[in-house]
Amino acid sequence: MSTDTLPDPEKNPARSGGELIRLEQVTKRFGANTVLDHLDFSVDAGKHVTLIGPSGSGKTTILRLLMTLLKPDEGTITVDGQMLFPASDKEVREVRKKIGMVFQQFNLFPNMTVLRNITEAPVTVLGMPKDEAVERAKGLLDMVGLAEKADAHPAQLSGGQQQRVAIARALAMRPQVLLLDEVTSALDPELVAGVLDVLRDIARSTDITMLCVTHEMNFARDISDQVLMFDSGRIIEAGPPEKIFSEPEKDRTREFLSAVL
């Protein structure tokens, strides 16, 4: 896989190491329901961290906070040393440029071609010259195995193909952080492997920081540097995948893994 279309370490020096994401005492409530309870955790640059746990344990809420789709009720969030919350709208926009996300649903623009879906944000948000954006988009489409689909519209693609376009679109912004939210949950089973293979290639061949929510445990074992087990808005266990999946310490972790494996 060619990596010349992927994020440039020289333009993103934070990925040379050290802490990239930090959440301190982050609390998020929906009515009387506390989804995140004074959460503290950090992600080092270039690491791949997977969040596992039952539905409703707060995993996706973390990704939505980092995407600024939600705001915490308490606590602070920093990315690459810059405040994401609390922060001014201008500061938030600058930090958000460092973060890309791939959602459960593909969220492609149905009226745009695949190529334009990928080039639109780099041109309008980053101010990238159109020729450069197009060249980069074509390289990313080649990387995800869809070079021949540049002029197609989303409705002409399978779900797996749409999700691979969504991955290319997220990478087109040269993010320092790639957030993955159950990216295979909306796919037919036979389409899952192709999408996961693309993500494995990205994890192995780049130093982009990845924060992943998934129920695909074999995938989590393959790509993760660290796995965090969530329950009721808290991290109850953390460690390398071989430790979490083979020798978990907590009964709750063992119960969860026995149900999903």
Accessible surface in RSA format (square Angstrom, percent):
REM  Atomic radii and reference values for relative SASA: ProtOr
REM  Chains: A
REM  Algorithm: Lee & Richards
REM  Probe-radius: 1.40
REM  Slices: 20
REM RES _ NUM      All-atoms   Total-Side   Main-Chain    Non-polar    All polar
REM                ABS   REL    ABS   REL    ABS   REL    ABS   REL    ABS   REL
RES MET A   1    94.53  49.0  13.52   8.9  81.02 192.9  27.88  23.7  66.65  88.3
RES SER A   2    67.49  57.0  48.73  65.0  18.77  43.2  50.71 108.0  16.78  23.5
RES THR A   3    61.89  44.0  49.90  50.6  12.00  28.6  17.28  23.2  44.61  67.4
RES ASP A   4   116.99  81.9  86.50  86.1  30.48  72.1  49.37 116.2  67.62  67.4
RES THR A   5    16.79  11.9  15.68  15.9   1.10   2.6  16.19  21.7   0.60   0.9
RES LEU A   6     5.09   2.8   2.10   1.5   2.99   7.5   2.10   1.5   2.99   8.1
RES PRO A   7    11.72   8.5   1.45   1.3  10.26  37.3   1.45   1.2  10.26  63.8
RES ASP A   8    40.32  28.2  37.28  37.1   3.04   7.2  11.36  26.7  28.96  28.9
RES PRO A   9    70.71  51.5  66.42  60.5   4.29  15.6  66.63  55.0   4.08  25.4
RES GLU A  10   158.38  90.9 128.71  97.4  29.67  70.6  53.02 102.5 105.36  86.0
RES LYS A  11   131.51  64.2 104.44  64.1  27.07  64.5  76.57  68.9  54.94  58.5
RES ASN A  12    14.41   9.9  14.15  13.7   0.26   0.6   0.00   0.0  14.41  13.9
RES PRO A  13    93.29  68.0  86.09  78.5   7.20  26.2  90.46  74.7   2.83  17.6
RES ALA A  14    18.96  17.4   5.74   8.9  13.22  30.1  17.60  24.8   1.36   3.6
RES ARG A  15     8.76   3.7   0.07   0.0   8.70  20.7   0.10   0.1   8.67   5.3
RES SER A  16   109.79  92.8  64.40  85.9  45.39 104.6  53.02 112.9  56.78  79.5
RES GLY A  17    40.63  50.1   0.00   N/A  40.63  50.1  26.58  72.9  14.06  31.5
RES GLY A  18    47.82  59.0   0.00   N/A  47.82  59.0  35.61  97.7  12.22  27.4
RES GLU A  19    82.30  47.2  54.72  41.4  27.58  65.7  22.37  43.3  59.93  48.9
RES LEU A  20     3.08   1.7   0.00   0.0   3.08   7.7   0.90   0.6   2.18   5.9
RES ILE A  21     0.98   0.6   0.83   0.6   0.15   0.4   0.98   0.7   0.00   0.0
RES ARG A  22    79.83  33.5  79.01  40.3   0.82   2.0  16.75  22.9  63.08  38.2
RES LEU A  23     0.00   0.0   0.00   0.0   0.00   0.0   0.00   0.0   0.00   0.0
RES GLU A  24    77.76  44.6  76.94  58.2   0.82   2.0   9.97  19.3  67.79  55.4
RES GLN A  25    87.69  49.0  87.33  63.8   0.36   0.8  46.83  99.7  40.86  31.0
RES VAL A  26     0.00   0.0   0.00   0.0   0.00   0.0   0.00   0.0   0.00   0.0
RES THR A  27     0.87   0.6   0.87   0.9   0.00   0.0   0.87   1.2   0.00   0.0
RES LYS A  28    24.07  11.7  24.07  14.8   0.00   0.0   0.00   0.0  24.07  25.6
RES ARG A  29    94.15  39.5  84.88  43.3   9.27  22.1  29.31  40.1  64.84  39.3
RES PHE A  30    94.02  47.0  81.18  50.3  12.84  33.4  86.34  52.3   7.69  22.0
RES GLY A  31    72.98  90.0   0.00   N/A  72.98  90.0  45.69 125.4  27.29  61.1
RES ALA A  32   115.15 105.9  69.42 107.1  45.72 104.0  81.45 114.7  33.70  89.3
RES ASN A  33    91.24  62.9  84.83  82.0   6.42  15.5  27.79  66.9  63.45  61.3
RES THR A  34    54.17  38.5  37.42  37.9  16.75  39.9  19.87  26.7  34.30  51.8
RES VAL A  35    14.74   9.7  12.18  11.0   2.56   6.2  14.61  12.7   0.13   0.4
RES LEU A  36     0.00   0.0   0.00   0.0   0.00   0.0   0.00   0.0   0.00   0.0
RES ASP A  37    37.10  26.0  36.65  36.5   0.45   1.1   2.23   5.3  34.87  34.8
RES HIS A  38    77.97  42.6  68.84  47.8   9.13  23.3  48.21  49.7  29.75  34.6
RES LEU A  39     6.35   3.5   4.25   3.0   2.11   5.3   6.35   4.5   0.00   0.0
RES ASP A  40    72.34  50.7  55.37  55.1  16.97  40.1  28.40  66.8  43.94  43.8
RES PHE A  41    17.93   9.0   8.13   5.0   9.80  25.5  17.93  10.9   0.00   0.0
RES SER A  42    40.53  34.2  25.14  33.5  15.39  35.5   0.96   2.0  39.57  55.4
RES VAL A  43     1.71   1.1   0.00   0.0   1.71   4.1   1.71   1.5   0.00   0.0
RES ASP A  44    66.27  46.4  62.18  61.9   4.09   9.7   6.85  16.1  59.42  59.3
RES ALA A  45     8.19   7.5   0.18   0.3   8.01  18.2   0.18   0.3   8.01  21.2
RES GLY A  46    19.47  24.0   0.00   N/A  19.47  24.0   6.59  18.1  12.87  28.8
RES LYS A  47    93.97  45.8  93.97  57.7   0.00   0.0  42.51  38.3  51.46  54.8
RES HIS A  48    17.44   9.5  17.44  12.1   0.00   0.0  12.48  12.9   4.95   5.8
RES VAL A  49     3.57   2.3   3.26   3.0   0.31   0.7   3.26   2.8   0.31   0.8
RES THR A  50     0.01   0.0   0.01   0.0   0.00   0.0   0.00   0.0   0.01   0.0
RES LEU A  51     0.00   0.0   0.00   0.0   0.00   0.0   0.00   0.0   0.00   0.0
RES ILE A  52     0.39   0.2   0.00   0.0   0.39   0.9   0.39   0.3   0.00   0.0
RES GLY A  53     0.97   1.2   0.00   N/A   0.97   1.2   0.00   0.0   0.97   2.2
RES PRO A  54    31.66  23.1  28.06  25.6   3.60  13.1  31.66  26.1   0.00   0.0
RES SER A  55   101.35  85.6  72.09  96.2  29.26  67.4  46.42  98.8  54.94  77.0
RES GLY A  56    71.71  88.4   0.00   N/A  71.71  88.4  40.75 111.8  30.96  69.3
RES SER A  57     2.69   2.3   0.42   0.6   2.27   5.2   2.40   5.1   0.30   0.4
RES GLY A  58     4.14   5.1   0.00   N/A   4.14   5.1   1.96   5.4   2.18   4.9
RES LYS A  59    11.37   5.5   9.79   6.0   1.58   3.8   1.81   1.6   9.56  10.2
RES THR A  60    38.07  27.1  35.31  35.8   2.76   6.6  27.53  37.0  10.54  15.9
RES THR A  61    14.13  10.1  12.96  13.1   1.17   2.8   0.44   0.6  13.69  20.7
RES ILE A  62     0.00   0.0   0.00   0.0   0.00   0.0   0.00   0.0   0.00   0.0
RES LEU A  63     0.00   0.0   0.00   0.0   0.00   0.0   0.00   0.0   0.00   0.0
RES ARG A  64    83.36  35.0  83.36  42.5   0.00   0.0  15.78  21.6  67.58  41.0
RES LEU A  65     2.67   1.5   0.00   0.0   2.67   6.7   0.00   0.0   2.67   7.2
RES LEU A  66     0.59   0.3   0.59   0.4   0.00   0.0   0.59   0.4   0.00   0.0
RES MET A  67    17.33   9.0  15.72  10.4   1.61   3.8  15.72  13.4   1.61   2.1
RES THR A  68    49.29  35.1  26.70  27.1  22.59  53.8  14.97  20.1  34.32  51.9
RES LEU A  69    89.35  49.8  60.48  43.3  28.87  72.6  64.30  45.2  25.05  67.4
RES LEU A  70    45.54  25.4  38.39  27.5   7.15  18.0  43.76  30.7   1.78   4.8
RES LYS A  71   142.00  69.3 136.92  84.0   5.08  12.1  84.39  76.0  57.61  61.4
RES PRO A  72     9.48   6.9   2.49   2.3   6.99  25.4   2.49   2.1   6.99  43.4
RES ASP A  73    70.64  49.5  39.13  38.9  31.52  74.5  12.21  28.7  58.43  58.3
RES GLU A  74    66.68  38.3  60.22  45.6   6.46  15.4  35.39  68.5  31.29  25.5
RES GLY A  75    23.62  29.1   0.00   N/A  23.62  29.1   8.23  22.6  15.38  34.5
RES THR A  76    44.16  31.4  43.97  44.6   0.19   0.5  38.40  51.6   5.76   8.7
RES ILE A  77     0.83   0.5   0.58   0.4   0.25   0.6   0.83   0.6   0.00   0.0
RES THR A  78    30.47  21.7  30.24  30.7   0.23   0.5  21.06  28.3   9.41  14.2
RES VAL A  79     0.13   0.1   0.13   0.1   0.00   0.0   0.13   0.1   0.00   0.0
RES ASP A  80    40.71  28.5  26.38  26.3  14.32  33.9   2.24   5.3  38.47  38.4
RES GLY A  81    75.73  93.4   0.00   N/A  75.73  93.4  37.91 104.0  37.82  84.7
RES GLN A  82    73.19  40.9  69.25  50.6   3.94   9.4  31.42  66.9  41.77  31.7
RES MET A  83    75.95  39.3  67.48  44.7   8.47  20.2  67.48  57.4   8.47  11.2
RES LEU A  84     3.98   2.2   1.11   0.8   2.87   7.2   1.11   0.8   2.87   7.7
RES PHE A  85    46.42  23.2  46.42  28.8   0.00   0.0  46.42  28.1   0.00   0.0
RES PRO A  86    77.68  56.6  70.00  63.8   7.67  27.9  70.89  58.5   6.79  42.2
RES ALA A  87    35.30  32.5   0.00   0.0  35.30  80.3   9.84  13.9  25.46  67.4
RES SER A  88    59.37  50.2  45.36  60.5  14.00  32.3  51.50 109.7   7.87  11.0
RES ASP A  89   106.05  74.3  99.45  99.0   6.60  15.6  23.46  55.2  82.59  82.4
RES LYS A  90   147.21  71.8 145.02  89.0   2.20   5.2  87.66  78.9  59.55  63.4
RES GLU A  91    89.19  51.2  86.43  65.4   2.76   6.6  32.90  63.6  56.29  46.0
RES VAL A  92    30.05  19.8  30.05  27.2   0.00   0.0  30.05  26.1   0.00   0.0
RES ARG A  93   144.91  60.8 140.35  71.5   4.57  10.9  67.32  92.0  77.59  47.0
RES GLU A  94    80.13  46.0  76.68  58.0   3.46   8.2  23.82  46.1  56.31  46.0
RES VAL A  95     0.52   0.3   0.52   0.5   0.00   0.0   0.52   0.5   0.00   0.0
RES ARG A  96    67.53  28.4  64.79  33.0   2.74   6.5  12.73  17.4  54.80  33.2
RES LYS A  97    72.72  35.5  63.11  38.7   9.61  22.9  34.81  31.3  37.91  40.4
RES LYS A  98    39.34  19.2  36.91  22.6   2.43   5.8  14.65  13.2  24.69  26.3
RES ILE A  99     8.40   4.8   1.14   0.8   7.27  17.5   1.14   0.8   7.27  19.7
RES GLY A 100     6.68   8.2   0.00   N/A   6.68   8.2   6.68  18.3   0.00   0.0
RES MET A 101    14.06   7.3   0.00   0.0  14.06  33.5   0.00   0.0  14.06  18.6
RES VAL A 102     1.33   0.9   0.00   0.0   1.33   3.2   1.33   1.2   0.00   0.0
RES PHE A 103    35.75  17.9  33.90  21.0   1.85   4.8  33.90  20.6   1.85   5.3
RES GLN A 104    65.79  36.8  64.97  47.5   0.82   1.9   8.30  17.7  57.49  43.6
RES GLN A 105   108.78  60.8 107.92  78.9   0.85   2.0  48.15 102.5  60.62  46.0
RES PHE A 106    29.65  14.8  26.80  16.6   2.84   7.4  27.07  16.4   2.57   7.4
RES ASN A 107    83.51  57.6  57.56  55.6  25.94  62.5  27.90  67.1  55.61  53.8
RES LEU A 108    18.88  10.5   1.52   1.1  17.36  43.6   1.57   1.1  17.31  46.6
RES PHE A 109    97.10  48.6  96.95  60.1   0.15   0.4  97.10  58.9   0.00   0.0
RES PRO A 110   101.65  74.1  91.52  83.4  10.13  36.8  91.89  75.9   9.76  60.7
RES ASN A 111   117.25  80.9  88.33  85.4  28.92  69.6  45.42 109.3  71.83  69.4
RES MET A 112    21.44  11.1  18.77  12.4   2.67   6.3  21.44  18.2   0.00   0.0
RES THR A 113    40.12  28.5  39.04  39.6   1.08   2.6  32.67  43.9   7.45  11.3
RES VAL A 114     0.01   0.0   0.00   0.0   0.01   0.0   0.01   0.0   0.00   0.0
RES LEU A 115    30.37  16.9  30.37  21.7   0.00   0.0  30.37  21.3   0.00   0.0
RES ARG A 116   120.20  50.5 118.72  60.5   1.48   3.5  37.59  51.4  82.61  50.1
RES ASN A 117     1.28   0.9   0.03   0.0   1.25   3.0   0.00   0.0   1.28   1.2
RES ILE A 118     0.28   0.2   0.19   0.1   0.09   0.2   0.19   0.1   0.09   0.3
RES THR A 119     8.98   6.4   8.65   8.8   0.33   0.8   0.86   1.2   8.12  12.3
RES GLU A 120    46.28  26.6  44.23  33.5   2.05   4.9  15.81  30.6  30.48  24.9
RES ALA A 121    30.22  27.8  28.62  44.2   1.60   3.6  29.98  42.2   0.24   0.6
RES PRO A 122     1.98   1.4   1.98   1.8   0.00   0.0   1.98   1.6   0.00   0.0
RES VAL A 123    51.43  33.8  44.02  39.9   7.40  17.8  44.02  38.3   7.40  20.1
RES THR A 124    92.21  65.6  56.21  57.0  36.00  85.8  55.15  74.1  37.06  56.0
RES VAL A 125    78.00  51.3  58.46  52.9  19.53  47.1  62.54  54.3  15.46  41.9
RES LEU A 126    63.86  35.6  31.36  22.4  32.50  81.7  34.69  24.4  29.17  78.5
RES GLY A 127    58.00  71.5   0.00   N/A  58.00  71.5  31.82  87.3  26.17  58.6
RES MET A 128    20.03  10.4  12.05   8.0   7.98  19.0  16.97  14.4   3.06   4.1
RES PRO A 129    84.40  61.5  73.02  66.6  11.38  41.4  84.40  69.7   0.00   0.0
RES LYS A 130   144.78  70.6 137.16  84.2   7.62  18.1  79.68  71.7  65.10  69.3
RES ASP A 131   122.01  85.5 113.66 113.1   8.35  19.7  37.40  88.0  84.62  84.4
RES GLU A 132    73.22  42.0  68.34  51.7   4.88  11.6  33.97  65.7  39.25  32.0
RES ALA A 133     2.62   2.4   0.06   0.1   2.56   5.8   0.73   1.0   1.88   5.0
RES VAL A 134    32.75  21.6  32.75  29.7   0.00   0.0  32.75  28.5   0.00   0.0
RES GLU A 135   128.34  73.7 121.89  92.2   6.45  15.4  45.29  87.6  83.06  67.8
RES ARG A 136    11.27   4.7   7.56   3.9   3.71   8.8  10.80  14.8   0.46   0.3
RES ALA A 137     0.46   0.4   0.24   0.4   0.22   0.5   0.25   0.4   0.21   0.5
RES LYS A 138   112.92  55.1 107.98  66.3   4.95  11.8  57.28  51.6  55.64  59.3
RES GLY A 139    24.23  29.9   0.00   N/A  24.23  29.9  18.82  51.6   5.41  12.1
RES LEU A 140     0.00   0.0   0.00   0.0   0.00   0.0   0.00   0.0   0.00   0.0
RES LEU A 141     0.82   0.5   0.82   0.6   0.00   0.0   0.82   0.6   0.00   0.0
RES ASP A 142    95.33  66.8  83.63  83.2  11.70  27.7  12.72  29.9  82.61  82.4
RES MET A 143    24.05  12.5   1.35   0.9  22.70  54.0   8.17   6.9  15.88  21.0
RES VAL A 144     1.48   1.0   0.00   0.0   1.48   3.6   0.94   0.8   0.54   1.5
RES GLY A 145    47.18  58.2   0.00   N/A  47.18  58.2  31.93  87.6  15.25  34.2
RES LEU A 146     1.82   1.0   1.82   1.3   0.00   0.0   1.82   1.3   0.00   0.0
RES ALA A 147    56.09  51.6  38.37  59.2  17.72  40.3  40.08  56.4  16.01  42.4
RES GLU A 148   128.26  73.6  89.63  67.8  38.63  92.0  71.05 137.4  57.21  46.7
RES LYS A 149    55.76  27.2  55.35  34.0   0.41   1.0   7.67   6.9  48.09  51.2
RES ALA A 150    14.69  13.5  14.36  22.2   0.33   0.8  14.36  20.2   0.33   0.9
RES ASP A 151   118.89  83.3 103.57 103.1  15.33  36.2  35.48  83.5  83.42  83.2
RES ALA A 152    18.49  17.0  11.44  17.6   7.05  16.0  16.33  23.0   2.15   5.7
RES HIS A 153    67.28  36.8  67.28  46.8   0.00   0.0  44.95  46.3  22.32  26.0
RES PRO A 154     6.94   5.1   6.94   6.3   0.00   0.0   6.94   5.7   0.00   0.0
RES ALA A 155    98.71  90.8  60.51  93.4  38.20  86.9  70.62  99.4  28.09  74.4
RES GLN A 156   126.85  70.9  95.36  69.7  31.49  75.0  43.33  92.2  83.52  63.3
RES LEU A 157    12.17   6.8   0.07   0.0  12.10  30.4   1.67   1.2  10.50  28.3
RES SER A 158    46.47  39.3  31.18  41.6  15.30  35.2  39.27  83.6   7.20  10.1
RES GLY A 159    20.31  25.1   0.00   N/A  20.31  25.1  11.26  30.9   9.06  20.3
RES GLY A 160     3.06   3.8   0.00   N/A   3.06   3.8   3.06   8.4   0.00   0.0
RES GLN A 161    37.04  20.7  37.00  27.0   0.04   0.1   1.98   4.2  35.07  26.6
RES GLN A 162    33.64  18.8  33.64  24.6   0.00   0.0   0.00   0.0  33.64  25.5
RES GLN A 163     0.00   0.0   0.00   0.0   0.00   0.0   0.00   0.0   0.00   0.0
RES ARG A 164    50.37  21.1  50.37  25.7   0.00   0.0   0.60   0.8  49.78  30.2
RES VAL A 165     0.05   0.0   0.05   0.0   0.00   0.0   0.05   0.0   0.00   0.0
RES ALA A 166     3.02   2.8   1.75   2.7   1.27   2.9   1.75   2.5   1.27   3.4
RES ILE A 167     0.00   0.0   0.00   0.0   0.00   0.0   0.00   0.0   0.00   0.0
RES ALA A 168     0.00   0.0   0.00   0.0   0.00   0.0   0.00   0.0   0.00   0.0
RES ARG A 169    42.41  17.8  41.59  21.2   0.82   2.0  16.69  22.8  25.72  15.6
RES ALA A 170     9.14   8.4   1.26   1.9   7.88  17.9   9.08  12.8   0.07   0.2
RES LEU A 171     0.00   0.0   0.00   0.0   0.00   0.0   0.00   0.0   0.00   0.0
RES ALA A 172     1.79   1.6   1.79   2.8   0.00   0.0   1.79   2.5   0.00   0.0
RES MET A 173    32.46  16.8  29.31  19.4   3.16   7.5  29.31  24.9   3.16   4.2
RES ARG A 174    51.17  21.5  45.09  23.0   6.09  14.5  16.87  23.0  34.31  20.8
RES PRO A 175     0.01   0.0   0.01   0.0   0.00   0.0   0.01   0.0   0.00   0.0
RES GLN A 176     5.53   3.1   5.53   4.0   0.00   0.0   0.28   0.6   5.25   4.0
RES VAL A 177     0.75   0.5   0.75   0.7   0.00   0.0   0.75   0.6   0.00   0.0
RES LEU A 178     0.00   0.0   0.00   0.0   0.00   0.0   0.00   0.0   0.00   0.0
RES LEU A 179     0.07   0.0   0.07   0.1   0.00   0.0   0.07   0.0   0.00   0.0
RES LEU A 180     0.33   0.2   0.33   0.2   0.00   0.0   0.33   0.2   0.00   0.0
RES ASP A 181     1.17   0.8   1.17   1.2   0.00   0.0   0.00   0.0   1.17   1.2
RES GLU A 182    18.66  10.7  18.04  13.6   0.62   1.5  10.47  20.3   8.18   6.7
RES VAL A 183     8.16   5.4   6.08   5.5   2.08   5.0   6.08   5.3   2.08   5.6
RES THR A 184     8.64   6.1   5.03   5.1   3.62   8.6   0.00   0.0   8.64  13.1
RES SER A 185    68.36  57.8  28.72  38.3  39.64  91.3  38.00  80.9  30.37  42.5
RES ALA A 186    45.78  42.1   9.36  14.4  36.42  82.8  20.81  29.3  24.97  66.1
RES LEU A 187    16.71   9.3   0.32   0.2  16.39  41.2   2.59   1.8  14.13  38.0
RES ASP A 188    83.13  58.2  80.08  79.7   3.04   7.2   7.34  17.3  75.79  75.6
RES PRO A 189   116.91  85.2 100.41  91.5  16.51  60.0 104.73  86.5  12.18  75.7
RES GLU A 190   135.05  77.5 102.04  77.2  33.01  78.6  64.65 125.1  70.39  57.5
RES LEU A 191    51.44  28.6  45.89  32.8   5.54  13.9  48.96  34.4   2.48   6.7
RES VAL A 192    20.80  13.7  20.80  18.8   0.00   0.0  20.80  18.1   0.00   0.0
RES ALA A 193    61.62  56.7  57.87  89.3   3.74   8.5  61.01  85.9   0.61   1.6
RES GLY A 194    33.57  41.4   0.00   N/A  33.57  41.4  28.72  78.8   4.86  10.9
RES VAL A 195     0.48   0.3   0.43   0.4   0.06   0.1   0.43   0.4   0.06   0.2
RES LEU A 196    11.59   6.5  11.59   8.3   0.00   0.0  11.59   8.1   0.00   0.0
RES ASP A 197    75.90  53.2  74.21  73.9   1.69   4.0  24.77  58.3  51.13  51.0
RES VAL A 198    14.40   9.5  13.22  12.0   1.18   2.8  14.31  12.4   0.09   0.3
RES LEU A 199     0.00   0.0   0.00   0.0   0.00   0.0   0.00   0.0   0.00   0.0
RES ARG A 200    37.41  15.7  37.41  19.1   0.00   0.0  10.35  14.2  27.06  16.4
RES ASP A 201    61.07  42.8  59.33  59.0   1.75   4.1   4.39  10.3  56.68  56.5
RES ILE A 202     0.00   0.0   0.00   0.0   0.00   0.0   0.00   0.0   0.00   0.0
RES ALA A 203     8.38   7.7   1.94   3.0   6.45  14.7   2.11   3.0   6.28  16.6
RES ARG A 204   166.92  70.1 127.94  65.2  38.98  92.8  63.36  86.6 103.55  62.8
RES SER A 205    47.44  40.1  21.54  28.7  25.90  59.7  32.02  68.2  15.42  21.6
RES THR A 206    26.10  18.6   5.23   5.3  20.87  49.7  15.65  21.0  10.45  15.8
RES ASP A 207    56.60  39.6  51.70  51.5   4.90  11.6  32.78  77.1  23.82  23.8
RES ILE A 208     0.56   0.3   0.18   0.1   0.38   0.9   0.18   0.1   0.38   1.0
RES THR A 209     0.00   0.0   0.00   0.0   0.00   0.0   0.00   0.0   0.00   0.0
RES MET A 210     0.23   0.1   0.22   0.1   0.01   0.0   0.22   0.2   0.01   0.0
RES LEU A 211     0.00   0.0   0.00   0.0   0.00   0.0   0.00   0.0   0.00   0.0
RES CYS A 212     2.25   1.7   2.25   2.5   0.00   0.0   0.25   0.6   1.99   2.2
RES VAL A 213     0.90   0.6   0.90   0.8   0.00   0.0   0.90   0.8   0.00   0.0
RES THR A 214     7.58   5.4   6.91   7.0   0.67   1.6   3.23   4.3   4.35   6.6
RES HIS A 215    75.71  41.4  62.19  43.2  13.52  34.6  46.75  48.2  28.95  33.7
RES GLU A 216    59.91  34.4  57.68  43.6   2.23   5.3   7.35  14.2  52.56  42.9
RES MET A 217     8.60   4.5   3.59   2.4   5.01  11.9   3.85   3.3   4.75   6.3
RES ASN A 218   109.05  75.2 106.38 102.8   2.68   6.4  25.29  60.9  83.77  81.0
RES PHE A 219     2.30   1.1   1.44   0.9   0.86   2.2   1.44   0.9   0.86   2.5
RES ALA A 220     0.02   0.0   0.00   0.0   0.02   0.0   0.02   0.0   0.00   0.0
RES ARG A 221    96.88  40.7  87.13  44.4   9.75  23.2  39.29  53.7  57.59  34.9
RES ASP A 222    75.92  53.2  42.73  42.5  33.18  78.5   8.14  19.2  67.78  67.6
RES ILE A 223    10.36   5.9   1.01   0.8   9.35  22.5   6.28   4.5   4.08  11.1
RES SER A 224    12.20  10.3   0.00   0.0  12.20  28.1   0.10   0.2  12.10  17.0
RES ASP A 225    65.53  45.9  47.27  47.0  18.26  43.2  14.14  33.3  51.39  51.2
RES GLN A 226    64.38  36.0  64.38  47.0   0.00   0.0  12.57  26.8  51.80  39.3
RES VAL A 227     0.00   0.0   0.00   0.0   0.00   0.0   0.00   0.0   0.00   0.0
RES LEU A 228     6.34   3.5   6.34   4.5   0.00   0.0   6.34   4.5   0.00   0.0
RES MET A 229     0.00   0.0   0.00   0.0   0.00   0.0   0.00   0.0   0.00   0.0
RES PHE A 230     0.00   0.0   0.00   0.0   0.00   0.0   0.00   0.0   0.00   0.0
RES ASP A 231    32.35  22.7  30.30  30.2   2.05   4.8   0.67   1.6  31.68  31.6
RES SER A 232    84.88  71.7  64.83  86.5  20.06  46.2  45.27  96.4  39.61  55.5
RES GLY A 233     0.47   0.6   0.00   N/A   0.47   0.6   0.00   0.0   0.47   1.0
RES ARG A 234   121.80  51.1 121.41  61.9   0.39   0.9  38.72  52.9  83.08  50.4
RES ILE A 235    49.37  28.1  23.46  17.5  25.91  62.5  23.46  16.9  25.91  70.3
RES ILE A 236    48.74  27.7  34.94  26.0  13.80  33.3  41.10  29.6   7.63  20.7
RES GLU A 237    16.37   9.4   8.50   6.4   7.86  18.7  15.31  29.6   1.06   0.9
RES ALA A 238    51.84  47.7  21.57  33.3  30.27  68.9  21.68  30.5  30.16  79.9
RES GLY A 239     9.06  11.2   0.00   N/A   9.06  11.2   9.06  24.9   0.00   0.0
RES PRO A 240    59.01  43.0  58.31  53.2   0.69   2.5  58.53  48.3   0.48   3.0
RES PRO A 241    10.00   7.3  10.00   9.1   0.00   0.0  10.00   8.3   0.00   0.0
RES GLU A 242   110.81  63.6 106.89  80.9   3.92   9.3  59.56 115.2  51.25  41.8
RES LYS A 243    66.62  32.5  63.27  38.8   3.36   8.0  63.06  56.8   3.56   3.8
RES ILE A 244     0.18   0.1   0.18   0.1   0.00   0.0   0.18   0.1   0.00   0.0
RES PHE A 245    15.67   7.8   0.37   0.2  15.30  39.8   0.37   0.2  15.30  43.8
RES SER A 246    72.27  61.1  40.39  53.9  31.87  73.4  29.07  61.9  43.20  60.5
RES GLU A 247   118.90  68.3 110.07  83.3   8.83  21.0  37.55  72.6  81.35  66.4
RES PRO A 248    18.61  13.6  11.65  10.6   6.96  25.3  11.65   9.6   6.96  43.3
RES GLU A 249   119.56  68.6  95.49  72.2  24.07  57.3  34.72  67.2  84.84  69.3
RES LYS A 250    98.46  48.0  97.35  59.7   1.11   2.6  41.06  37.0  57.40  61.1
RES ASP A 251    93.10  65.2  86.77  86.4   6.33  15.0  27.33  64.3  65.76  65.6
RES ARG A 252    78.20  32.8  75.13  38.3   3.07   7.3  33.37  45.6  44.83  27.2
RES THR A 253     0.00   0.0   0.00   0.0   0.00   0.0   0.00   0.0   0.00   0.0
RES ARG A 254   105.95  44.5 100.61  51.3   5.33  12.7  53.03  72.5  52.92  32.1
RES GLU A 255   101.22  58.1  92.57  70.0   8.65  20.6  42.84  82.9  58.38  47.7
RES PHE A 256    12.28   6.1   9.80   6.1   2.48   6.4  12.28   7.4   0.00   0.0
RES LEU A 257     7.22   4.0   7.22   5.2   0.00   0.0   7.22   5.1   0.00   0.0
RES SER A 258    88.65  74.9  56.52  75.4  32.13  74.0  50.43 107.4  38.21  53.5
RES ALA A 259    85.64  78.7  44.88  69.3  40.76  92.7  55.05  77.5  30.59  81.0
RES VAL A 260    55.62  36.6  23.15  21.0  32.47  78.2  29.06  25.3  26.55  72.0
RES LEU A 261   114.54  63.8  55.19  39.5  59.35 149.2  84.99  59.7  29.55  79.5
END  Absolute sums over single chains surface
CHAIN  1 A    11608.9       9019.0       2589.8       5824.4       5784.5
END  Absolute sums over all chains
TOTAL         11608.9       9019.0       2589.8       5824.4       5784.5
